[in-house]
Amino acid sequence: MYIYKHYNSGRITTGSEVYVRDELIGGDAKIGDVGDKDHEESQKAQTNKRILEMERRCHEQIKEQEKGALAESSWKVEFEKNIQ
């Protein structure tokens, strides 16, 4: 998975990072005892959790768009039947 960061208008990208999706889904993304982890691991777990949350929201938005497209398609078919 590639993540491209956009900071300023006029620039295509200012940085990119590569993540292995299996690692995001694995144990690093789960919340555990933070007391025995050092700061770097905690930061990595927080980043993984944020990425998974963005992915979840993206899937929800795609589902909503598909529902809207299906409703529009159904409306269009009904409208065409009424015209005939």
Biopython code that builds the backbone (N, CA, C, O; Angstrom):
import numpy as np
from Bio.PDB.StructureBuilder import StructureBuilder

atoms = [
    (1, "MET", "N", (0.848, -1.145, 0.000)),
    (1, "MET", "CA", (0.000, 0.000, 0.000)),
    (1, "MET", "C", (0.906, 1.224, 0.000)),
    (1, "MET", "O", (1.868, 1.303, 0.763)),
    (2, "TYR", "N", (0.582, 2.175, -0.869)),
    (2, "TYR", "CA", (1.340, 3.418, -0.949)),
    (2, "TYR", "C", (0.484, 4.546, -0.409)),
    (2, "TYR", "O", (-0.705, 4.630, -0.717)),
    (3, "ILE", "N", (1.073, 5.403, 0.386)),
    (3, "ILE", "CA", (0.377, 6.587, 0.883)),
    (3, "ILE", "C", (1.167, 7.792, 0.424)),
    (3, "ILE", "O", (2.349, 7.934, 0.734)),
    (4, "TYR", "N", (0.493, 8.667, -0.328)),
    (4, "TYR", "CA", (1.108, 9.885, -0.823)),
    (4, "TYR", "C", (0.578, 11.053, -0.019)),
    (4, "TYR", "O", (-0.632, 11.201, 0.146)),
    (5, "LYS", "N", (1.470, 11.873, 0.477)),
    (5, "LYS", "CA", (1.087, 13.004, 1.306)),
    (5, "LYS", "C", (1.104, 14.274, 0.481)),
    (5, "LYS", "O", (2.081, 14.565, -0.210)),
    (6, "HIS", "N", (0.026, 15.025, 0.555)),
    (6, "HIS", "CA", (-0.102, 16.300, -0.146)),
    (6, "HIS", "C", (-0.122, 17.401, 0.904)),
    (6, "HIS", "O", (-0.950, 17.379, 1.815)),
    (7, "TYR", "N", (0.779, 18.353, 0.781)),
    (7, "TYR", "CA", (0.848, 19.408, 1.779)),
    (7, "TYR", "C", (0.442, 20.767, 1.243)),
    (7, "TYR", "O", (-0.343, 21.470, 1.879)),
    (8, "ASN", "N", (0.957, 21.148, 0.097)),
    (8, "ASN", "CA", (0.702, 22.480, -0.436)),
    (8, "ASN", "C", (0.083, 22.386, -1.818)),
    (8, "ASN", "O", (0.348, 21.444, -2.564)),
    (9, "SER", "N", (-0.745, 23.369, -2.156)),
    (9, "SER", "CA", (-1.307, 23.381, -3.499)),
    (9, "SER", "C", (-0.189, 23.663, -4.496)),
    (9, "SER", "O", (0.763, 24.387, -4.202)),
    (10, "GLY", "N", (-0.326, 23.081, -5.667)),
    (10, "GLY", "CA", (0.697, 23.253, -6.686)),
    (10, "GLY", "C", (1.739, 22.158, -6.679)),
    (10, "GLY", "O", (2.471, 22.008, -7.657)),
    (11, "ARG", "N", (1.829, 21.395, -5.620)),
    (11, "ARG", "CA", (2.772, 20.276, -5.557)),
    (11, "ARG", "C", (1.998, 18.982, -5.707)),
    (11, "ARG", "O", (0.926, 18.814, -5.126)),
    (12, "ILE", "N", (2.542, 18.083, -6.482)),
    (12, "ILE", "CA", (1.864, 16.801, -6.662)),
    (12, "ILE", "C", (1.977, 15.985, -5.377)),
    (12, "ILE", "O", (0.962, 15.589, -4.803)),
    (13, "THR", "N", (3.182, 15.737, -4.931)),
    (13, "THR", "CA", (3.383, 15.042, -3.656)),
    (13, "THR", "C", (4.638, 15.603, -3.004)),
    (13, "THR", "O", (5.561, 16.055, -3.683)),
    (14, "THR", "N", (4.655, 15.566, -1.705)),
    (14, "THR", "CA", (5.853, 15.992, -0.992)),
    (14, "THR", "C", (6.526, 14.832, -0.288)),
    (14, "THR", "O", (7.629, 14.974, 0.241)),
    (15, "GLY", "N", (5.874, 13.700, -0.281)),
    (15, "GLY", "CA", (6.460, 12.530, 0.341)),
    (15, "GLY", "C", (5.557, 11.332, 0.157)),
    (15, "GLY", "O", (4.360, 11.472, -0.091)),
    (16, "SER", "N", (6.132, 10.172, 0.278)),
    (16, "SER", "CA", (5.327, 8.961, 0.185)),
    (16, "SER", "C", (5.914, 7.916, 1.125)),
    (16, "SER", "O", (7.103, 7.935, 1.441)),
    (17, "GLU", "N", (5.062, 7.017, 1.556)),
    (17, "GLU", "CA", (5.486, 5.923, 2.427)),
    (17, "GLU", "C", (4.856, 4.634, 1.925)),
    (17, "GLU", "O", (3.764, 4.645, 1.357)),
    (18, "VAL", "N", (5.541, 3.544, 2.135)),
    (18, "VAL", "CA", (5.043, 2.237, 1.716)),
    (18, "VAL", "C", (4.734, 1.433, 2.976)),
    (18, "VAL", "O", (5.550, 1.354, 3.893)),
    (19, "TYR", "N", (3.534, 0.834, 3.005)),
    (19, "TYR", "CA", (3.118, -0.004, 4.125)),
    (19, "TYR", "C", (2.715, -1.367, 3.578)),
    (19, "TYR", "O", (2.118, -1.466, 2.506)),
    (20, "VAL", "N", (3.043, -2.405, 4.319)),
    (20, "VAL", "CA", (2.595, -3.749, 3.988)),
    (20, "VAL", "C", (1.251, -3.937, 4.670)),
    (20, "VAL", "O", (1.146, -3.838, 5.892)),
    (21, "ARG", "N", (0.229, -4.207, 3.880)),
    (21, "ARG", "CA", (-1.132, -4.250, 4.420)),
    (21, "ARG", "C", (-1.285, -5.326, 5.485)),
    (21, "ARG", "O", (-2.015, -5.124, 6.455)),
    (22, "ASP", "N", (-0.615, -6.464, 5.329)),
    (22, "ASP", "CA", (-0.710, -7.531, 6.327)),
    (22, "ASP", "C", (-0.194, -7.073, 7.689)),
    (22, "ASP", "O", (-0.699, -7.504, 8.725)),
    (23, "GLU", "N", (0.813, -6.198, 7.687)),
    (23, "GLU", "CA", (1.334, -5.676, 8.954)),
    (23, "GLU", "C", (0.342, -4.713, 9.589)),
    (23, "GLU", "O", (0.245, -4.641, 10.814)),
    (24, "LEU", "N", (-0.396, -3.969, 8.763)),
    (24, "LEU", "CA", (-1.393, -3.048, 9.300)),
    (24, "LEU", "C", (-2.515, -3.800, 9.990)),
    (24, "LEU", "O", (-3.007, -3.374, 11.035)),
    (25, "ILE", "N", (-2.919, -4.917, 9.404)),
    (25, "ILE", "CA", (-4.013, -5.706, 9.952)),
    (25, "ILE", "C", (-3.544, -6.524, 11.148)),
    (25, "ILE", "O", (-4.343, -6.857, 12.023)),
    (26, "GLY", "N", (-2.269, -6.846, 11.191)),
    (26, "GLY", "CA", (-1.723, -7.699, 12.238)),
    (26, "GLY", "C", (-1.726, -7.062, 13.610)),
    (26, "GLY", "O", (-2.449, -6.095, 13.847)),
    (27, "GLY", "N", (-0.930, -7.591, 14.506)),
    (27, "GLY", "CA", (-0.915, -7.184, 15.904)),
    (27, "GLY", "C", (-0.525, -5.746, 16.153)),
    (27, "GLY", "O", (-0.903, -5.190, 17.184)),
    (28, "ASP", "N", (0.225, -5.108, 15.243)),
    (28, "ASP", "CA", (0.655, -3.735, 15.473)),
    (28, "ASP", "C", (-0.508, -2.761, 15.492)),
    (28, "ASP", "O", (-0.432, -1.724, 16.151)),
    (29, "ALA", "N", (-1.573, -3.072, 14.789)),
    (29, "ALA", "CA", (-2.707, -2.158, 14.704)),
    (29, "ALA", "C", (-3.667, -2.312, 15.868)),
    (29, "ALA", "O", (-4.557, -1.481, 16.050)),
    (30, "LYS", "N", (-3.500, -3.360, 16.656)),
    (30, "LYS", "CA", (-4.400, -3.593, 17.776)),
    (30, "LYS", "C", (-3.901, -2.837, 19.002)),
    (30, "LYS", "O", (-2.703, -2.607, 19.172)),
    (31, "ILE", "N", (-4.838, -2.465, 19.833)),
    (31, "ILE", "CA", (-4.492, -1.736, 21.046)),
    (31, "ILE", "C", (-4.164, -2.751, 22.135)),
    (31, "ILE", "O", (-4.929, -3.685, 22.375)),
    (32, "GLY", "N", (-3.031, -2.563, 22.786)),
    (32, "GLY", "CA", (-2.631, -3.457, 23.853)),
    (32, "GLY", "C", (-2.117, -2.651, 25.031)),
    (32, "GLY", "O", (-2.466, -1.481, 25.183)),
    (33, "ASP", "N", (-1.300, -3.258, 25.856)),
    (33, "ASP", "CA", (-0.705, -2.549, 26.979)),
    (33, "ASP", "C", (0.344, -1.590, 26.457)),
    (33, "ASP", "O", (1.360, -2.010, 25.903)),
    (34, "VAL", "N", (0.101, -0.319, 26.631)),
    (34, "VAL", "CA", (1.012, 0.695, 26.111)),
    (34, "VAL", "C", (2.154, 0.917, 27.081)),
    (34, "VAL", "O", (3.201, 1.420, 26.674)),
    (35, "GLY", "N", (1.998, 0.567, 28.330)),
    (35, "GLY", "CA", (3.005, 0.826, 29.349)),
    (35, "GLY", "C", (4.330, 0.153, 29.090)),
    (35, "GLY", "O", (5.369, 0.711, 29.445)),
    (36, "ASP", "N", (4.343, -1.023, 28.486)),
    (36, "ASP", "CA", (5.598, -1.733, 28.286)),
    (36, "ASP", "C", (6.160, -1.570, 26.876)),
    (36, "ASP", "O", (7.119, -2.254, 26.517)),
    (37, "LYS", "N", (5.589, -0.689, 26.082)),
    (37, "LYS", "CA", (6.109, -0.437, 24.737)),
    (37, "LYS", "C", (6.905, 0.852, 24.751)),
    (37, "LYS", "O", (6.581, 1.784, 25.488)),
    (38, "ASP", "N", (7.948, 0.904, 23.936)),
    (38, "ASP", "CA", (8.671, 2.173, 23.847)),
    (38, "ASP", "C", (7.953, 3.111, 22.886)),
    (38, "ASP", "O", (7.004, 2.710, 22.212)),
    (39, "HIS", "N", (8.401, 4.347, 22.825)),
    (39, "HIS", "CA", (7.703, 5.399, 22.073)),
    (39, "HIS", "C", (7.599, 5.073, 20.583)),
    (39, "HIS", "O", (6.570, 5.349, 19.967)),
    (40, "GLU", "N", (8.637, 4.494, 19.998)),
    (40, "GLU", "CA", (8.636, 4.211, 18.563)),
    (40, "GLU", "C", (7.549, 3.200, 18.198)),
    (40, "GLU", "O", (6.830, 3.397, 17.219)),
    (41, "GLU", "N", (7.422, 2.132, 18.964)),
    (41, "GLU", "CA", (6.385, 1.136, 18.697)),
    (41, "GLU", "C", (4.999, 1.730, 18.887)),
    (41, "GLU", "O", (4.079, 1.437, 18.124)),
    (42, "SER", "N", (4.857, 2.559, 19.897)),
    (42, "SER", "CA", (3.574, 3.195, 20.145)),
    (42, "SER", "C", (3.204, 4.105, 18.975)),
    (42, "SER", "O", (2.049, 4.130, 18.550)),
    (43, "GLN", "N", (4.167, 4.842, 18.459)),
    (43, "GLN", "CA", (3.931, 5.725, 17.314)),
    (43, "GLN", "C", (3.543, 4.902, 16.088)),
    (43, "GLN", "O", (2.649, 5.291, 15.336)),
    (44, "LYS", "N", (4.205, 3.778, 15.886)),
    (44, "LYS", "CA", (3.892, 2.902, 14.753)),
    (44, "LYS", "C", (2.476, 2.341, 14.885)),
    (44, "LYS", "O", (1.738, 2.293, 13.901)),
    (45, "ALA", "N", (2.094, 1.921, 16.075)),
    (45, "ALA", "CA", (0.755, 1.381, 16.303)),
    (45, "ALA", "C", (-0.302, 2.451, 16.063)),
    (45, "ALA", "O", (-1.358, 2.164, 15.499)),
    (46, "GLN", "N", (-0.027, 3.682, 16.488)),
    (46, "GLN", "CA", (-0.972, 4.778, 16.263)),
    (46, "GLN", "C", (-1.125, 5.073, 14.777)),
    (46, "GLN", "O", (-2.235, 5.310, 14.300)),
    (47, "THR", "N", (-0.021, 5.060, 14.048)),
    (47, "THR", "CA", (-0.061, 5.298, 12.606)),
    (47, "THR", "C", (-0.862, 4.202, 11.913)),
    (47, "THR", "O", (-1.698, 4.490, 11.057)),
    (48, "ASN", "N", (-0.610, 2.958, 12.275)),
    (48, "ASN", "CA", (-1.346, 1.834, 11.684)),
    (48, "ASN", "C", (-2.836, 1.941, 11.972)),
    (48, "ASN", "O", (-3.659, 1.674, 11.097)),
    (49, "LYS", "N", (-3.184, 2.327, 13.184)),
    (49, "LYS", "CA", (-4.588, 2.470, 13.552)),
    (49, "LYS", "C", (-5.243, 3.581, 12.733)),
    (49, "LYS", "O", (-6.382, 3.434, 12.288)),
    (50, "ARG", "N", (-4.533, 4.687, 12.532)),
    (50, "ARG", "CA", (-5.057, 5.794, 11.737)),
    (50, "ARG", "C", (-5.287, 5.376, 10.286)),
    (50, "ARG", "O", (-6.303, 5.732, 9.689)),
    (51, "ILE", "N", (-4.355, 4.630, 9.725)),
    (51, "ILE", "CA", (-4.478, 4.168, 8.341)),
    (51, "ILE", "C", (-5.676, 3.227, 8.202)),
    (51, "ILE", "O", (-6.446, 3.338, 7.248)),
    (52, "LEU", "N", (-5.833, 2.311, 9.142)),
    (52, "LEU", "CA", (-6.972, 1.390, 9.093)),
    (52, "LEU", "C", (-8.290, 2.140, 9.225)),
    (52, "LEU", "O", (-9.272, 1.775, 8.578)),
    (53, "GLU", "N", (-8.329, 3.172, 10.045)),
    (53, "GLU", "CA", (-9.544, 3.967, 10.195)),
    (53, "GLU", "C", (-9.862, 4.711, 8.890)),
    (53, "GLU", "O", (-11.024, 4.783, 8.492)),
    (54, "MET", "N", (-8.846, 5.261, 8.227)),
    (54, "MET", "CA", (-9.071, 5.928, 6.938)),
    (54, "MET", "C", (-9.601, 4.936, 5.912)),
    (54, "MET", "O", (-10.494, 5.263, 5.130)),
    (55, "GLU", "N", (-9.054, 3.726, 5.913)),
    (55, "GLU", "CA", (-9.512, 2.699, 4.975)),
    (55, "GLU", "C", (-10.974, 2.330, 5.248)),
    (55, "GLU", "O", (-11.759, 2.164, 4.315)),
    (56, "ARG", "N", (-11.336, 2.202, 6.530)),
    (56, "ARG", "CA", (-12.713, 1.875, 6.906)),
    (56, "ARG", "C", (-13.677, 2.958, 6.432)),
    (56, "ARG", "O", (-14.742, 2.654, 5.894)),
    (57, "ARG", "N", (-13.301, 4.225, 6.632)),
    (57, "ARG", "CA", (-14.156, 5.330, 6.184)),
    (57, "ARG", "C", (-14.274, 5.354, 4.670)),
    (57, "ARG", "O", (-15.338, 5.664, 4.134)),
    (58, "CYS", "N", (-13.199, 5.032, 3.981)),
    (58, "CYS", "CA", (-13.214, 4.988, 2.521)),
    (58, "CYS", "C", (-14.204, 3.921, 2.041)),
    (58, "CYS", "O", (-14.984, 4.165, 1.121)),
    (59, "HIS", "N", (-14.172, 2.741, 2.664)),
    (59, "HIS", "CA", (-15.097, 1.670, 2.288)),
    (59, "HIS", "C", (-16.544, 2.085, 2.545)),
    (59, "HIS", "O", (-17.430, 1.784, 1.746)),
    (60, "GLU", "N", (-16.782, 2.775, 3.660)),
    (60, "GLU", "CA", (-18.140, 3.240, 3.960)),
    (60, "GLU", "C", (-18.624, 4.232, 2.900)),
    (60, "GLU", "O", (-19.777, 4.171, 2.473)),
    (61, "GLN", "N", (-17.748, 5.143, 2.477)),
    (61, "GLN", "CA", (-18.130, 6.122, 1.468)),
    (61, "GLN", "C", (-18.396, 5.457, 0.122)),
    (61, "GLN", "O", (-19.306, 5.862, -0.601)),
    (62, "ILE", "N", (-17.612, 4.443, -0.217)),
    (62, "ILE", "CA", (-17.833, 3.716, -1.466)),
    (62, "ILE", "C", (-19.193, 3.028, -1.431)),
    (62, "ILE", "O", (-19.929, 3.057, -2.418)),
    (63, "LYS", "N", (-19.536, 2.405, -0.294)),
    (63, "LYS", "CA", (-20.838, 1.744, -0.162)),
    (63, "LYS", "C", (-21.979, 2.749, -0.318)),
    (63, "LYS", "O", (-22.974, 2.461, -0.984)),
    (64, "GLU", "N", (-21.838, 3.921, 0.290)),
    (64, "GLU", "CA", (-22.870, 4.953, 0.170)),
    (64, "GLU", "C", (-23.027, 5.419, -1.271)),
    (64, "GLU", "O", (-24.148, 5.628, -1.734)),
    (65, "GLN", "N", (-21.919, 5.583, -1.983)),
    (65, "GLN", "CA", (-21.977, 5.985, -3.387)),
    (65, "GLN", "C", (-22.645, 4.912, -4.236)),
    (65, "GLN", "O", (-23.411, 5.224, -5.148)),
    (66, "GLU", "N", (-22.356, 3.650, -3.939)),
    (66, "GLU", "CA", (-22.987, 2.557, -4.677)),
    (66, "GLU", "C", (-24.495, 2.521, -4.421)),
    (66, "GLU", "O", (-25.273, 2.268, -5.340)),
    (67, "LYS", "N", (-24.909, 2.774, -3.175)),
    (67, "LYS", "CA", (-26.340, 2.823, -2.866)),
    (67, "LYS", "C", (-27.007, 3.956, -3.635)),
    (67, "LYS", "O", (-28.097, 3.790, -4.181)),
    (68, "GLY", "N", (-26.344, 5.110, -3.673)),
    (68, "GLY", "CA", (-26.889, 6.251, -4.412)),
    (68, "GLY", "C", (-26.990, 5.968, -5.896)),
    (68, "GLY", "O", (-27.977, 6.335, -6.533)),
    (69, "ALA", "N", (-25.981, 5.320, -6.452)),
    (69, "ALA", "CA", (-26.001, 4.986, -7.873)),
    (69, "ALA", "C", (-27.108, 3.981, -8.184)),
    (69, "ALA", "O", (-27.762, 4.082, -9.222)),
    (70, "LEU", "N", (-27.320, 3.020, -7.299)),
    (70, "LEU", "CA", (-28.387, 2.033, -7.492)),
    (70, "LEU", "C", (-29.753, 2.707, -7.423)),
    (70, "LEU", "O", (-30.636, 2.411, -8.229)),
    (71, "ALA", "N", (-29.927, 3.603, -6.474)),
    (71, "ALA", "CA", (-31.198, 4.325, -6.353)),
    (71, "ALA", "C", (-31.451, 5.179, -7.591)),
    (71, "ALA", "O", (-32.574, 5.238, -8.092)),
    (72, "GLU", "N", (-30.409, 5.838, -8.081)),
    (72, "GLU", "CA", (-30.547, 6.663, -9.285)),
    (72, "GLU", "C", (-30.891, 5.805, -10.489)),
    (72, "GLU", "O", (-31.719, 6.189, -11.315)),
    (73, "SER", "N", (-30.259, 4.647, -10.590)),
    (73, "SER", "CA", (-30.537, 3.737, -11.692)),
    (73, "SER", "C", (-31.989, 3.251, -11.643)),
    (73, "SER", "O", (-32.669, 3.196, -12.668)),
    (74, "SER", "N", (-32.448, 2.903, -10.452)),
    (74, "SER", "CA", (-33.841, 2.453, -10.301)),
    (74, "SER", "C", (-34.806, 3.570, -10.667)),
    (74, "SER", "O", (-35.812, 3.336, -11.337)),
    (75, "TRP", "N", (-34.499, 4.781, -10.226)),
    (75, "TRP", "CA", (-35.350, 5.929, -10.536)),
    (75, "TRP", "C", (-35.401, 6.169, -12.046)),
    (75, "TRP", "O", (-36.456, 6.470, -12.605)),
    (76, "LYS", "N", (-34.244, 6.029, -12.693)),
    (76, "LYS", "CA", (-34.158, 6.248, -14.141)),
    (76, "LYS", "C", (-35.016, 5.220, -14.883)),
    (76, "LYS", "O", (-35.723, 5.577, -15.826)),
    (77, "VAL", "N", (-34.965, 3.963, -14.474)),
    (77, "VAL", "CA", (-35.766, 2.909, -15.108)),
    (77, "VAL", "C", (-37.246, 3.200, -14.927)),
    (77, "VAL", "O", (-38.018, 3.083, -15.879)),
    (78, "GLU", "N", (-37.655, 3.576, -13.721)),
    (78, "GLU", "CA", (-39.064, 3.906, -13.472)),
    (78, "GLU", "C", (-39.507, 5.110, -14.303)),
    (78, "GLU", "O", (-40.617, 5.126, -14.834)),
    (79, "PHE", "N", (-38.655, 6.096, -14.413)),
    (79, "PHE", "CA", (-38.964, 7.287, -15.178)),
    (79, "PHE", "C", (-39.153, 6.937, -16.661)),
    (79, "PHE", "O", (-40.066, 7.438, -17.316)),
    (80, "GLU", "N", (-38.271, 6.067, -17.178)),
    (80, "GLU", "CA", (-38.369, 5.654, -18.579)),
    (80, "GLU", "C", (-39.646, 4.839, -18.812)),
    (80, "GLU", "O", (-40.249, 4.953, -19.879)),
    (81, "LYS", "N", (-40.068, 4.031, -17.853)),
    (81, "LYS", "CA", (-41.319, 3.268, -17.976)),
    (81, "LYS", "C", (-42.502, 4.199, -18.023)),
    (81, "LYS", "O", (-43.441, 3.971, -18.786)),
    (82, "ASN", "N", (-42.477, 5.246, -17.220)),
    (82, "ASN", "CA", (-43.575, 6.217, -17.185)),
    (82, "ASN", "C", (-43.682, 7.004, -18.487)),
    (82, "ASN", "O", (-44.780, 7.394, -18.884)),
    (83, "ILE", "N", (-42.573, 7.239, -19.145)),
    (83, "ILE", "CA", (-42.562, 7.968, -20.401)),
    (83, "ILE", "C", (-43.219, 7.128, -21.494)),
    (83, "ILE", "O", (-43.960, 7.661, -22.320)),
    (84, "GLN", "N", (-42.961, 5.842, -21.508)),
    (84, "GLN", "CA", (-43.495, 4.964, -22.553)),
    (84, "GLN", "C", (-44.933, 4.761, -22.283)),
    (84, "GLN", "O", (-45.607, 4.053, -23.031)),
]
sb = StructureBuilder()
sb.init_structure("model")
sb.init_model(0)
sb.init_chain("A")
sb.init_seg("    ")
for serial, (resi, resn, name, xyz) in enumerate(atoms, 1):
    if name == "N":
        sb.init_residue(resn, " ", resi, " ")
    sb.init_atom(name, np.array(xyz, "f"), 0.0, 1.0, " ", f" {name:<3s}", serial, name[0])
structure = sb.get_structure()
